[in-house]
C-alpha cells in the first residue's frame, strides 16, 4: 500500500503533555500526526503502524494509551514506576521491554529508563529520567522508508540500538578522564580528591555494568525465542545489538581494571617516595650522630680524661668528625640514599 505523506498543515498536531510524538505510518512513511484518542483506529487500518513516544507521562496519559492498545495492567504499573531492571515480558501477543539509559551529568553517570510496548501495528516508548531524546531515531527511520516499512519490530531494534550506542559517549568521557589521572599517577602521588574520584568512577562503572547486563538476555530472547512480534528476518539485527552490549561490557571491565591499576600505582608511587624520604632522613641522622656522639663524650664533666691534655686534641677530634661524616656521606650517595 502506497500512501503519500500528508503535508504538515493537514496533520493533527500532538498537543498532549508528555507526548513527544505520535504518528501513523504506511510503507515507512508518516501519513499523519495523530492524537492518542485516535491511535486504535489508525492501528486498525490495514498496513498502518502507530509509533508513539512519551516522556515521563502521568498515570492518566498511560491509562489513555492502555485503553487504545489494550495493554496489560501489570505492564502499565511498571511503566508508571521508573525503577525496573532491564527485562522482557510477554502479555498475550504484545511485548513489554525495559531498558536502562545512561548520561554523564556533572561528572557522574545518571541513569534513566525506557519502557517499550510493542504489538501488532503499534509501538509505544516511555522515557523516564536521564535519557537522550529518541527524535534522532525517528528522523533516521523516516529518512529510510524502506527500512521503516519492515514494521514495529524494526522500530524496536532502532530504539534498542540507539540506547546501546549512547553508552559509548559516556564511556569515552570517562576514558579520557581515566587516562589523565593515569598520567598523573606516574609522575606524582594523586591527591585525596583524585582518589575519591577514582572510587566514584569505579562505582559508577559497576552500576553501569549492572544496569546493562540484563539487556543481553533481553536481546537474546528477541534473537532466539519464537516471539510473535519479531520476524525471523529481524533476528540478526538483534544479534548485532547483543554484540554491542557485550562490547560495552568488555570496555567497562577494561576501564575498571585501569582504574584499579591507577589506584594501586598511586599507592606504590606514594610508598616509594615515602621510602626515599625515610632513607634521606636516616642518612642525615647517621651522619649527624657521629659529631653528636663525639661531642657528647668529650663534653662530659670529668677531670681525668687522657685526651683533654693533648695540645692538638681539639683539631684531631674535628678532623675525625669530618672524615667520618664525609665517609658516610660518600657511602650514602653511592647507594642512592642521598
LUMFIZA-347697 format. One record per atom (N, C-alpha, C, O): x, y, z. Coordinates in steps of 0.001 Angstrom, whole numbers, padded with zeros to 6 digits, always signed. Example, Ala and Ser with C-alpha at 12.3 -4.5 7.8 and 13.67 -1.06 7.14 Angstrom:
BEGIN
+013190-005690+007800
+012300-004500+007800
+013200-003300+007800
+014236-003319+008465
+012850-002250+007080
+013670-001060+007140
+012900+000030+007870
+013409+001138+008039
//
This chain:
BEGIN
+000848-001180+000000
+000000+000000+000000
+000884+001230+000000
+001741+001368+000873
+000698+002131-000959
+001471+003348-001040
+000573+004536-000760
-000309+004865-001553
+000801+005162+000352
+000021+006331+000743
+000975+007497+000893
+001911+007409+001688
+000782+008583+000166
+001710+009711+000266
+001622+010376+001618
+000571+010361+002259
+002723+010960+002056
+002755+011666+003333
+001915+012922+003227
+001935+013620+002213
+001185+013194+004277
+000356+014382+004314
+001206+015595+004643
+002179+015473+005386
+000868+016759+004113
+001575+017975+004499
+001417+018234+005977
+000431+017819+006586
+002387+018918+006557
+002337+019180+007994
+001092+019943+008363
+000551+019744+009451
+000613+020823+007482
-000562+021627+007799
-001822+020800+007869
-002793+021216+008502
-001837+019623+007229
-003013+018756+007246
-002955+017725+008356
-003944+017037+008608
-001816+017605+009023
-001673+016625+010084
-002083+017234+011404
-001805+018401+011680
-002730+016454+012195
-003176+016950+013500
-001982+017042+014434
-001290+016041+014620
-001710+018186+015026
-000550+018332+015906
-000737+017565+017211
-001856+017387+017691
+000374+017120+017767
+000360+016445+019052
+000486+017495+020149
+001502+018186+020233
-000519+017618+020974
-000531+018690+021963
-000581+018205+023401
-000375+018997+024320
-000849+016924+023620
-000986+016417+024985
+000355+016481+025704
+001395+016148+025135
+000318+016915+026968
+001539+016990+027757
+002085+015588+028010
+001343+014688+028402
+003377+015408+027784
+004010+014100+027956
+004128+013330+026665
+004827+012317+026613
+003449+013792+025600
+003531+013129+024303
+004574+013858+023461
+004389+015018+023094
+005674+013165+023161
+006726+013766+022343
+006356+013713+020869
+006519+014692+020140
+005863+012569+020442
+005464+012397+019047
+004479+011243+018967
+004543+010292+019745
+003573+011347+018016
+002610+010274+017775
+002240+010323+016302
+001633+011282+015827
+002618+009274+015595
+002373+009275+014162
+001901+007932+013654
+002140+006890+014264
+001218+007985+012509
+000780+006772+011820
+001610+006633+010547
+001822+007606+009824
+002081+005399+010279
+002991+005152+009167
+002424+004073+008255
+001807+003103+008696
+002659+004284+006980
+002311+003279+005975
+003494+003152+005024
+003972+004147+004480
+003958+001932+004829
+005123+001683+003973
+006312+002552+004360
+007050+003025+003496
+006494+002763+005669
+007639+003509+006161
+007516+005014+006066
+008479+005723+006357
+006369+005521+005670
+006173+006964+005555
+005076+007425+006516
+004033+006788+006664
+005355+008554+007157
+004352+009079+008081
+003217+009701+007273
+003429+010545+006403
+002028+009260+007590
+000854+009773+006877
+000046+010732+007728
-000800+011459+007207
+000297+010745+009052
-000447+011666+009912
+000179+011731+011287
+000702+010741+011799
+000117+012917+011878
+000349+013054+013312
-000994+012868+013989
-001968+013537+013647
-001043+011970+014940
-002337+011578+015480
-002450+011954+016953
-001452+012201+017630
-003678+011988+017425
-003945+012156+018848
-004003+010781+019498
-004287+009784+018834
-003734+010732+020791
-003754+009441+021499
-005120+008780+021380
-005221+007558+021266
-006150+009582+021407
-007513+009026+021340
-007817+008388+019989
-008795+007651+019868
-007001+008655+018971
-007234+008095+017642
-006313+006916+017338
-006384+006338+016253
-005465+006562+018273
-004428+005569+017983
-005007+004227+017560
-004536+003621+016597
-006020+003763+018271
-006563+002437+017951
-007200+002395+016575
-007100+001389+015872
-007854+003480+016187
-008496+003498+014869
-007464+003514+013751
-007662+002869+012722
-006370+004239+013936
-005311+004236+012932
-004618+002881+012881
-004283+002391+011803
-004405+002287+014028
-003759+000978+014074
-004589-000073+013359
-004034-000984+012745
-005911+000039+013427
-006797-000960+012842
-006800-000927+011317
-007242-001880+010674
-006312+000156+010742
-006298+000237+009282
-005229-000695+008713
-004126-000756+009256
-005520-001404+007660
-004556-002358+007091
-003251-001663+006679
-003259-000616+006031
-002136-002277+007075
-000834-001775+006680
-000329-000590+007473
+000746-000070+007176
-001073-000145+008476
-000671+001019+009252
+000079+000596+010523
-000231-000429+011130
+001063+001401+010906
+001804+001213+012153
+001777+002528+012919
+002100+003583+012373
+001393+002456+014184
+001346+003640+015039
+002583+003652+015929
+002887+002665+016599
+003286+004768+015929
+004506+004926+016736
+004312+006134+017654
+004183+007267+017191
+004293+005874+018946
+004060+006925+019941
+005265+007005+020877
+005753+005986+021366
+005733+008217+021117
+006816+008445+022062
+006340+009309+023215
+005803+010397+023004
+006537+008823+024444
+006108+009540+025645
+007323+009848+026512
+008298+009097+026536
+007239+010970+027221
+008308+011343+028143
+007718+011650+029509
+007000+012634+029686
+008036+010787+030477
+007574+010920+031851
+006079+011235+031915
+005681+012253+032482
+005256+010366+031334
+003805+010618+031348
+003207+010367+032727
+003763+009615+033529
+002077+010999+032994
+001359+010718+034238
+000468+009499+034027
+000367+008967+032922
-000168+009074+035098
-000971+007855+035036
-002180+008026+034123
-002627+007067+033496
-002708+009244+034048
-003867+009478+033180
-003507+009231+031720
-004279+008621+030980
-002320+009710+031302
-001886+009501+029920
-001595+008031+029657
-001939+007509+028597
-000964+007363+030616
-000707+005931+030438
-002012+005148+030346
-002119+004204+029562
-002986+005531+031131
-004291+004851+031081
-004954+005055+029724
-005602+004150+029198
-004787+006264+029156
-005357+006520+027837
-004691+005646+026781
-005361+005105+025902
-003360+005507+026872
-002632+004644+025937
-003031+003190+026142
-003201+002448+025174
-003181+002783+027388
-003590+001412+027689
-004932+001085+027047
-005131+000001+026498
-005837+002037+027129
-007168+001828+026561
-007114+001664+025051
-007878+000884+024482
-006221+002392+024400
-006148+002342+022943
-005589+001015+022441
-006013+000515+021399
-004629+000439+023187
-003957-000764+022704
-004226-001989+023580
-003639-003049+023364
-005098-001847+024553
-005455-002961+025436
-004215-003548+026106
-003989-004758+026064
-003421-002685+026720
-002186-003100+027367
-002477-003705+028735
-003478-003380+029374
-001590-004584+029170
-001797-005287+030437
-001610-004342+031622
-000769-003444+031591
-002412-004561+032670
-002347-003694+033861
-000960-003719+034514
-000461-002682+034949
-000334-004909+034582
+000976-005003+035230
+002036-004230+034458
+002917-003610+035054
+001951-004267+033126
+002907-003530+032313
+002734-002026+032503
+003720-001292+032579
+001503-001571+032578
+001240-000145+032808
+001734+000264+034192
+002286+001351+034362
+001537-000598+035169
+002013-000291+036519
+003534-000169+036547
+004078+000716+037206
+004222-001066+035825
+005686-000984+035755
+006135+000292+035047
+007103+000931+035461
+005430+000657+033984
+005802+001841+033214
+005596+003125+034017
+006236+004142+033749
+004714+003070+034986
+004446+004247+035816
+005480+004420+036925
+005602+005505+037494
+006232+003348+037239
+007248+003411+038287
+008609+003114+037657
+008916+001972+037315
+009411+004162+037512
+010683+004040+036781
+011785+003490+037667
+012806+004148+037866
+011596+002312+038194
+012637+001665+038994
+012647+000173+038666
+012566-000678+039552
+012748-000118+037383
+012706-001500+036918
+014085-001890+036378
+014831-001046+035881
+014404-003161+036482
+015616-003674+035865
+015300-004071+034427
+014149-004383+034118
+016306-004068+033532
+016050-004467+032149
+015408-005852+032080
+015865-006796+032726
+014368-005954+031308
+013644-007221+031210
+012772-007213+029972
+012565-006173+029346
+012268-008373+029631
+011301-008517+028548
+010203-009445+029039
+010479-010529+029552
+008977-009023+028882
+007826-009811+029307
+006810-009862+028175
+006642-008903+027422
+006151-010983+028075
+005155-011164+027025
+003775-011242+027653
+003534-012038+028561
+002875-010408+027158
+001483-010405+027598
+000613-010674+026379
+000303-009766+025609
+000229-011918+026218
-000538-012282+025041
+000310-012141+023792
+001362-012769+023672
-000153-011308+022855
+000575-011079+021613
+001443-009827+021673
+002015-009415+020664
+001540-009229+022845
+002309-007992+022994
+003538-008222+023858
+003569-009136+024682
+004549-007385+023662
+005773-007442+024444
+005924-006160+025259
+005544-005072+024825
+006490-006325+026448
+006833-005182+027289
+008321-005294+027605
+008764-006285+028186
+009087-004279+027222
+010545-004312+027347
+011000-003116+028159
+010515-002000+027975
+011946-003367+029069
+012546-002305+029872
+014042-002284+029581
+014708-003318+029617
+014562-001090+029291
+015997-000902+029057
+016463+000292+029877
+015729+001266+030043
+017697+000210+030392
+018260+001314+031167
+019072+002222+030259
+019806+001752+029390
+018935+003515+030465
+019695+004508+029715
+020689+005187+030643
+020550+005117+031864
+021685+005841+030073
+022721+006483+030884
+023208+007743+030206
+023336+007802+028983
+023478+008755+031025
+024071+010003+030566
+025063+010488+031604
+024943+010166+032786
+026042+011261+031165
+027019+011848+032076
+026532+013230+032473
+026449+014136+031643
+026208+013382+033757
+025679+014643+034278
+026594+015128+035393
+026685+014506+036452
+027279+016261+035141
+028191+016859+036118
+029228+015849+036621
+029522+015769+037814
+029764+015091+035680
+030822+014152+036018
+030364+012829+036594
+031191+011957+036857
+029083+012659+036794
+028556+011391+037325
+027619+010747+036303
+026980+011436+035508
+027550+009429+036339
+026645+008722+035436
+025241+008746+036030
+024999+008229+037121
+024321+009358+035286
+022910+009398+035694
+022144+008375+034860
+022358+008246+033655
+021259+007661+035520
+020539+006576+034856
+019071+006935+034649
+018455+007638+035450
+018547+006436+033565
+017130+006571+033263
+016592+005238+032768
+017298+004230+032775
+015360+005243+032348
+014727+004008+031864
+013876+004305+030646
+013321+005394+030498
+013788+003318+029788
+012866+003366+028664
+012017+002102+028691
+012532+000984+028696
+010712+002306+028710
+009771+001200+028683
+009124+001168+027300
+008666+002193+026795
+009093+000000+026707
+008605-000131+025332
+007476-001153+025285
+007628-002291+025729
+006341-000725+024738
+005221-001622+024454
+005202-001839+022945
+005180-000879+022174
+005212-003082+022534
+005187-003366+021101
+004213-004503+020834
+004233-005540+021497
+003376-004277+019859
+002389-005281+019461
+002083-005107+017996
+002722-004304+017316
+001127-005839+017508
+000798-005777+016084
+000283-004385+015725
-000773-003958+016190
+001040-003701+014904
+000609-002407+014398
+000900-001226+015305
+000408-000128+015047
+001678-001413+016351
+001969-000260+017211
+003265-000474+017989
+003708-001600+018212
+003853+000649+018393
+004965+000667+019335
+004867+001955+020145
+004707+003046+019599
+004967+001796+021469
+004913+002934+022383
+006176+002913+023237
+006463+001916+023899
+006934+004013+023223
+008119+004129+024075
+007844+005157+025164
+007271+006216+024909
+008265+004824+026388
+008054+005687+027546
+009414+005955+028176
+010059+005030+028669
+009857+007212+028167
+011155+007573+028735
+010998+008170+030123
+010101+008974+030379
+011902+007751+031020
+011965+008302+032373
+013411+008646+032694
+014326+007922+032300
+013621+009748+033407
+014944+010082+033908
+015916+010478+032822
+015526+010949+031753
+017219+010275+033121
+018287+010691+032212
+018238+009853+030937
+018476+008645+030958
+017931+010509+029853
+017822+009790+028588
+017861+010781+027439
+017290+011868+027527
+018528+010411+026374
+018548+011230+025172
+017234+011067+024417
+016680+009971+024343
+016747+012162+023861
+015511+012105+023097
+015651+011136+021924
+016720+011019+021324
+014565+010451+021610
+014572+009496+020509
+014161+010140+019187
+013886+009449+018206
+014123+011461+019176
+013811+012156+017924
+014792+011793+016812
+014365+011595+015675
+016116+011696+017104
+017038+011274+016031
+016716+009887+015481
+016915+009628+014294
+016223+008999+016335
+015856+007659+015862
+014699+007765+014878
+014712+007152+013811
+013698+008556+015259
+012538+008719+014386
+012947+009362+013057
+012506+008939+011988
+013796+010388+013141
+014224+011073+011913
+015033+010144+011017
+014869+010142+009797
+015917+009346+011641
+016721+008424+010840
+015846+007360+010186
+016052+007013+009023
+014875+006845+010929
+013987+005830+010359
+013135+006419+009237
+012938+005789+008198
+012627+007647+009460
+011778+008262+008444
+012572+008617+007188
+012009+008704+006097
+013894+008823+007345
+014720+009123+006179
+014961+007899+005305
+015426+008014+004171
+014639+006726+005844
+014813+005475+005087
+013511+004674+005148
+013421+003690+005883
+012508+005091+004381
+011195+004422+004446
+011249+002926+004182
+010449+002165+004726
+012190+002506+003348
+012280+001073+003034
+012572+000253+004286
+012002-000820+004485
+013480+000780+005142
+013782+000071+006388
+012622+000174+007370
+012259-000811+008012
+012039+001367+007489
+010938+001564+008427
+009715+000755+008036
+008892+000409+008884
+009597+000453+006741
+008451-000325+006269
+008471-001756+006800
+007486-002479+006653
+009577-002174+007414
+009624-003536+007972
+008642-003708+009120
+008205-004821+009412
+008300-002606+009767
+007270-002716+010802
+007750-002357+012185
+008829-001797+012376
+006905-002700+013153
+007156-002289+014534
+008386-002974+015143
+009016-002404+016034
+008742-004176+014688
+009927-004821+015243
+011210-004123+014783
+012221-004164+015485
+011174-003484+013612
+012339-002700+013193
+012472-001447+014055
+013584-001053+014404
+011348-000818+014402
+011394+000352+015285
+011957-000050+016641
+012746+000688+017232
+011555-001220+017139
+012085-001726+018406
+013594-001891+018323
+014318-001493+019235
+014069-002476+017231
+015520-002634+017044
+016218-001276+017024
+017262-001104+017653
+015646-000313+016303
+016275+001005+016164
+016411+001688+017522
+017430+002320+017801
+015382+001564+018373
+015429+002198+019695
+016463+001512+020578
+017258+002194+021225
+016475+000186+020621
+017441-000531+021447
+018871-000260+020986
+019774-000087+021805
+019066-000224+019680
+020400+000058+019153
+020841+001476+019531
+022011+001701+019841
+019913+002424+019506
+020221+003806+019888
+020584+003895+021365
+021504+004621+021741
+019859+003156+022198
+020148+003153+023637
+021562+002634+023894
+022320+003234+024657
+021911+001520+023256
+023232+000925+023464
+024321+001832+022909
+025373+001979+023531
+024086+002444+021747
+025087+003353+021166
+025351+004547+022071
+026463+005075+022088
+024347+004977+022822
+024518+006142+023700
+025333+005822+024953
+025681+006731+025707
+025640+004547+025186
+026565+004227+026280
+027996+004642+025912
+028800+004963+026787
+028302+004631+024614
+029681+004896+024177
+030175+006292+024539
+031290+006411+025046
+029393+007372+024302
+029893+008700+024701
+030190+008800+026193
+031132+009484+026594
+029390+008118+027019
+029626+008123+028461
+030972+007468+028765
+031769+008000+029538
+031217+006312+028153
+032466+005598+028397
+033664+006354+027845
+034739+006331+028445
+033492+007024+026709
+034607+007782+026134
+035002+008949+027039
+036188+009226+027221
+034010+009628+027602
+034310+010736+028516
+035046+010236+029752
+036010+010854+030204
+034584+009110+030295
+035245+008545+031465
+036651+008079+031110
+037582+008235+031900
+036803+007502+029910
+038117+007008+029490
+039131+008142+029387
+040289+007974+029769
+038706+009290+028874
+039612+010447+028791
+040046+010889+030183
+041213+011211+030403
+039104+010903+031117
+039450+011312+032477
+040371+010290+033133
+041300+010654+033855
+040109+009012+032878
+040951+007954+033450
+042379+008069+032921
+043334+007922+033684
+042533+008329+031629
+043876+008481+031061
+044612+009662+031687
+045813+009583+031948
+043884+010765+031930
+044502+011933+032553
+044993+011607+033965
+046105+011974+034347
+044153+010916+034729
+044543+010540+036092
+045708+009556+036059
+046613+009626+036891
+045678+008640+035092
+046745+007645+034986
+048087+008306+034692
+049115+007878+035217
+048088+009357+033850
+049326+010087+033567
+049845+010787+034822
+051053+010830+035055
+048942+011331+035624
+049354+011996+036867
+049949+011009+037859
+050883+011331+038594
+049394+009804+037869
+049856+008794+038819
+051329+008475+038605
+052074+008287+039567
+051751+008413+037342
+053130+008038+037039
+054130+009134+037375
+055329+008874+037473
+053642+010360+037551
+054553+011463+037837
+054551+011889+039300
+055554+012395+039805
+053436+011686+039974
+053342+012115+041369
+052176+011399+042030
+051265+010932+041345
+052196+011307+043351
+051059+010683+044033
+049804+011522+043824
+049855+012750+043888
+048693+010864+043578
+047461+011606+043343
+046902+012124+044662
+047171+011578+045732
+046128+013178+044557
+045586+013825+045745
+044400+013045+046294
+043917+012094+045679
+043947+013470+047463
+042784+012834+048081
+041556+012988+047196
+040758+012060+047066
+041404+014175+046581
+040258+014405+045698
+040291+013457+044500
+039249+012959+044073
+041477+013209+043961
+041591+012285+042826
+041304+010854+043242
+040704+010092+042482
+041728+010482+044447
+041421+009135+044951
+039920+008959+045105
+039377+007910+044756
+039244+009980+045627
+037789+009923+045760
+037136+009825+044379
+036149+009112+044199
+037700+010552+043407
+037159+010497+042045
+037339+009112+041446
+036432+008601+040789
+038496+008496+041664
+038720+007128+041183
+037686+006176+041749
+037132+005341+041034
+037435+006310+043036
+036465+005427+043682
+035074+005638+043101
+034361+004669+042837
+034678+006901+042896
+033354+007193+042351
+033213+006678+040931
+032161+006163+040552
+034281+006818+040138
+034227+006324+038764
+034090+004806+038731
+033305+004268+037951
+034847+004121+039569
+034739+002655+039625
+033343+002238+040050
+032787+001283+039506
+032770+002945+041015
+031424+002606+041467
+030393+002879+040379
+029473+002084+040184
+030539+004007+039661
+029602+004314+038588
+029703+003302+037449
+028695+002909+036863
+030934+002886+037144
+031098+001892+036088
+030480+000551+036487
+029899-000145+035654
+030608+000197+037758
+029980-001032+038227
+028468-000930+038129
+027803-001883+037726
+027917+000240+038503
+026470+000438+038383
+026029+000359+036931
+024973-000196+036626
+026850+000921+036024
+026513+000871+034603
+026534-000560+034092
+025657-000964+033328
+027533-001326+034512
+027598-002721+034069
+026412-003513+034590
+025844-004340+033876
+026042-003256+035840
+024881-003934+036425
+023606-003542+035693
+022704-004362+035527
+023530-002280+035252
+022323-001790+034590
+022137-002392+033202
+021014-002696+032798
+023245-002565+032468
+023115-003026+031080
+023261-004530+030952
+022930-005096+029910
+023756-005194+032006
+023959-006640+031921
+022718-007412+031494
+022796-008227+030575
+021558-007176+032146
+020354-007925+031762
+019880-007656+030339
+019070-008411+029802
+020387-006567+029714
+019972-006270+028351
+020453-007352+027381
+019865-007541+026316
+021511-008053+027749
+021979-009168+026921
+020902-010246+026833
+020635-010783+025758
+020292-010555+027967
+019229-011566+027982
+018010-011087+027207
+017358-011882+026530
+017692-009784+027297
+016570-009236+026537
+016799-009432+025043
+015917-009912+024331
+017984-009060+024574
+018293-009199+023144
+018384-010665+022732
+018033-011026+021609
+018860-011506+023652
+018945-012933+023328
+017562-013513+023083
+017374-014309+022163
+016598-013121+023897
+015233-013608+023692
+014652-013080+022387
+013967-013807+021667
+014927-011812+022082
+014440-011259+020820
+015102-011947+019630
+014529-012032+018543
+016303-012427+019855
+017064-013061+018777
+016681-014523+018569
+016632-015000+017435
+016412-015231+019657
+016248-016686+019560
+014821-017180+019832
+014373-018136+019199
+014118-016555+020746
+012792-017059+021109
+011798-016840+019971
+011927-015914+019170
+010828-017703+019930
+009783-017596+018908
+008721-016613+019385
+007639-017008+019819
+009048-015328+019296
+008125-014278+019708
+007288-013836+018518
+007795-013653+017411
+006003-013669+018769
+005085-013375+017673
+005414-012063+016974
+005199-011922+015770
+005941-011095+017742
+006148-009768+017163
+007517-009588+016526
+007807-008506+016016
+008356-010595+016537
+009696-010485+015957
+009831-011490+014828
+009804-012701+015046
+009974-010977+013640
+010118-011863+012483
+011533-012438+012407
+012476-011860+012946
+011665-013557+011748
+012967-014219+011647
+013991-013342+010936
+015182-013404+011245
+013538-012530+009990
+014470-011670+009250
+015056-010562+010130
+016079-009975+009780
+014416-010272+011270
+014898-009228+012165
+015861-009759+013219
+016561-008975+013860
+015908-011048+013407
+016728-011617+014475
+018220-011297+014336
+018869-011048+015352
+018794-011291+013126
+020217-010903+013019
+020486-009480+013513
+021572-009204+014023
+019523-008581+013370
+019712-007216+013852
+019784-007176+015372
+020591-006439+015940
+018946-007962+016028
+019010-008025+017487
+020283-008720+017952
+020789-008425+019034
+020806-009644+017142
+022097-010261+017461
+023201-009208+017430
+024135-009252+018231
+023086-008263+016499
+024069-007179+016427
+024005-006300+017678
+025041-005865+018180
+022798-006037+018183
+022657-005263+019416
+023286-006019+020584
+023944-005423+021436
+023079-007328+020617
+023694-008138+021673
+025212-008023+021646
+025850-007904+022692
+025787-008060+020449
+027245-007919+020322
+027699-006554+020834
+028740-006448+021483
+026923-005513+020545
+027276-004170+021018
+027251-004100+022545
+028124-003491+023162
+026242-004731+023146
+026141-004722+024610
+027346-005432+025218
+027933-004946+026184
+027711-006567+024661
+028868-007300+025193
+030157-006517+025010
+031046-006571+025860
+030262-005790+023903
+031436-004949+023694
+031503-003835+024747
+032579-003512+025250
+030352-003259+025070
+030293-002236+026113
+030715-002830+027455
+031444-002194+028216
+030263-004034+027743
+030639-004693+028998
+032153-004887+029069
+032764-004659+030113
+032752-005307+027958
+034207-005505+027944
+034945-004182+028167
+035957-004145+028867
+034442-003107+027576
+035067-001795+027769
+034951-001345+029221
+035887-000770+029776
+033805-001609+029827
+033622-001245+031239
+034600-002026+032109
+035254-001455+032982
+034699-003331+031870
+035623-004157+032652
+037063-003675+032467
+037838-003636+033422
+037414-003309+031234
+038769-002836+030972
+039054-001539+031727
+040128-001380+032308
+038100-000621+031721
+038309+000655+032408
+038344+000479+033925
+039084+001183+034613
+037566-000435+034440
+037610-000681+035878
+038973-001253+036281
+039495-000934+037349
+039544-002100+035421
+040889-002618+035698
+041932-001497+035643
+042860-001462+036452
+041769-000580+034676
+042700+000547+034582
+042594+001423+035831
+043606+001877+036364
+041364+001657+036293
+041177+002464+037500
+041792+001777+038713
+042401+002427+039562
+041630+000466+038788
+042233-000278+039900
+043755-000195+039829
+044421-000031+040851
+044306-000309+038610
+045756-000200+038448
+046240+001200+038829
+047273+001350+039481
+045479+002233+038412
+045867+003609+038735
+045894+003816+040244
+046793+004468+040775
+044903+003254+040926
+044861+003399+042380
+046046+002672+043029
+046705+003218+043914
+046309+001445+042587
+047430+000683+043142
+048774+001331+042801
+049685+001362+043628
+048886+001851+041567
+050128+002512+041169
+050361+003764+042001
+051493+004070+042375
+049278+004489+042291
+049419+005684+043131
+049927+005322+044518
+050775+006014+045082
+049395+004221+045065
+049863+003776+046378
+051342+003401+046331
+052106+003737+047235
+051743+002691+045252
+053139+002288+045132
+054061+003490+044975
+055133+003545+045577
+053627+004466+044148
+054439+005668+043972
+054562+006420+045294
+055639+006901+045649
+053443+006516+046022
+053472+007184+047317
+054389+006477+048305
+055156+007113+049028
+054297+005146+048325
+055162+004388+049224
+056633+004536+048827
+057503+004627+049693
+056911+004559+047517
+058293+004718+047053
+058854+006074+047472
+060006+006178+047893
+058026+007108+047353
+058502+008433+047747
+058681+008525+049265
+059618+009159+049750
+057785+007895+049999
+057941+007881+051457
+059214+007138+051852
+059919+007548+052774
+059503+006044+051151
+060724+005285+051427
+061963+006115+051120
+062940+006090+051869
+061913+006869+049987
+063050+007709+049621
+063298+008788+050669
+064441+009078+051024
+062206+009379+051160
+062349+010402+052201
+062907+009788+053478
+063761+010375+054142
+062413+008595+053814
+062897+007917+055024
+064397+007619+054919
+065129+007754+055899
+064845+007217+053734
+066266+006926+053534
+067114+008189+053711
+068181+008153+054324
+066624+009301+053166
+067369+010554+053314
+067462+010964+054782
+068522+011351+055274
+066317+010869+055468
+066329+011244+056887
+067271+010346+057681
+068022+010824+058531
+067229+009028+057401
+068096+008089+058114
+069567+008372+057823
+070414+008265+058710
+069867+008736+056564
+071248+009030+056196
+071772+010247+056957
+072858+010212+057536
+070991+011311+056946
+071442+012515+057652
+071515+012302+059160
+072395+012850+059825
+070599+011514+059696
+070665+011216+061129
+071933+010437+061463
+072566+010680+062490
+072302+009493+060584
+073532+008718+060818
+074764+009625+060756
+075692+009470+061549
+074769+010573+059810
+075905+011492+059690
+075999+012406+060910
+077076+012637+061460
+074820+012923+061320
+074810+013829+062465
+075139+013091+063763
+075628+013700+064715
+074878+011797+063807
+075096+011023+065034
+076580+010977+065427
+076901+010910+066614
+077485+011012+064442
+078935+010915+064759
+079423+012135+065540
+079977+011973+066627
+079232+013369+065013
+079692+014507+065825
+078924+014639+067132
+079463+015103+068136
+077667+014229+067111
+076888+014299+068347
+077470+013368+069408
+077573+013733+070579
+077853+012149+068979
+078406+011174+069925
+079758+011631+070462
+080012+011570+071665
+080629+012092+069552
+081952+012529+069993
+081864+013759+070901
+082545+013845+071923
+080997+014724+070496
+080836+015908+071336
+080239+015544+072678
+080561+016173+073686
+079403+014572+072712
+078798+014142+073971
+079812+013489+074890
+079788+013683+076106
+080707+012709+074289
+081737+012039+075117
+082674+013059+075749
+082927+013043+076954
+083190+013965+074881
+084166+014916+075402
+083520+016121+076089
+084203+017007+076603
+082206+016126+076081
+081527+017177+076826
+081144+016742+078227
+080515+017500+078965
+081522+015520+078599
+081225+015050+079951
+082097+015783+080980
+083263+016079+080722
+081539+016055+082094
+082222+016858+083125
+083094+015975+084017
+082820+015807+085205
+084168+015405+083409
+085144+014616+084165
+086519+015271+084050
+086900+015728+082972
+087263+015318+085152
+088576+015978+085135
+089645+015114+084504
+090472+015610+083739
+089640+013823+084814
+090709+012934+084352
+090279+012214+083073
+089808+011078+083130
+090437+012860+081940
+090220+012251+080622
+091520+012438+079853
+091958+013574+079679
+092157+011354+079383
+093504+011444+078805
+093608+012463+077681
+094584+013210+077605
+092593+012500+076796
+092700+013345+075622
+092559+014833+075934
+092888+015661+075084
+092089+015194+077108
+091887+016604+077419
+093202+017379+077507
+093215+018599+077345
+094292+016686+077759
+095584+017351+077931
+096390+017440+076628
+097479+018014+076611
+095850+016867+075526
+096592+016905+074279
+096554+018304+073684
+095515+018964+073690
+097699+018753+073168
+097760+020097+072600
+096919+020216+071322
+096287+021240+071064
+096935+019128+070530
+096163+019159+069263
+094925+018261+069310
+094412+017851+068269
+094458+017962+070497
+093288+017091+070639
+092029+017659+070006
+091253+016932+069386
+091833+018949+070163
+090627+019595+069606
+090605+019460+068093
+089587+019100+067504
+091777+019764+067453
+091827+019703+065994
+091725+018263+065486
+091134+017995+064439
+092305+017360+066241
+092207+015945+065849
+090761+015460+065918
+090302+014716+065051
+090056+015889+066955
+088655+015472+067101
+087810+016016+065965
+086962+015308+065423
+088041+017296+065595
+087303+017853+064454
+087634+017102+063168
+086754+016853+062344
+088892+016746+063000
+089285+016006+061811
+088614+014646+061737
+088148+014232+060675
+088566+013950+062875
+087884+012645+062912
+086411+012797+062560
+085854+011989+061817
+085782+013847+063105
+084363+014085+062795
+084157+014299+061299
+083282+013686+060687
+084979+015182+060714
+084837+015477+059289
+085099+014254+058432
+084370+014011+057470
+086107+013492+058753
+086416+012295+057964
+085295+011263+058055
+084879+010691+057048
+084818+011037+059262
+083742+010047+059431
+082470+010493+058727
+081804+009705+058055
+082137+011797+058896
+080922+012310+058237
+081072+012266+056722
+080131+011912+056011
+082260+012626+056227
+082493+012585+054789
+082400+011172+054245
+081837+010949+053172
+082955+010208+054989
+082889+008810+054538
+081451+008321+054478
+081068+007638+053529
+080657+008663+055475
+079250+008258+055471
+078481+008937+054343
+077659+008306+053678
+078747+010213+054132
+078052+010930+053066
+078361+010298+051708
+077460+010082+050898
+079653+010000+051465
+080016+009354+050200
+079336+008011+050042
+078855+007677+048959
+079295+007234+051121
+078664+005914+051059
+077173+006017+050756
+076660+005278+049916
+076482+006913+051422
+075033+007051+051197
+074741+007582+049795
+073752+007193+049174
+075598+008466+049301
+075431+008932+047926
+075669+007797+046931
+074993+007699+045906
+076625+006959+047247
+076965+005839+046359
+075803+004846+046245
+075562+004301+045168
+075093+004610+047332
+073982+003629+047307
+072647+004302+046945
+071615+003636+046872
+072674+005598+046724
+071448+006275+046278
+070514+006727+047363
+069351+007026+047095
+070993+006782+048573
+070137+007254+049673
+070104+008772+049751
+069145+009349+050265
+071140+009417+049245
+071214+010879+049250
+071340+011401+047811
+071416+012611+047598
//
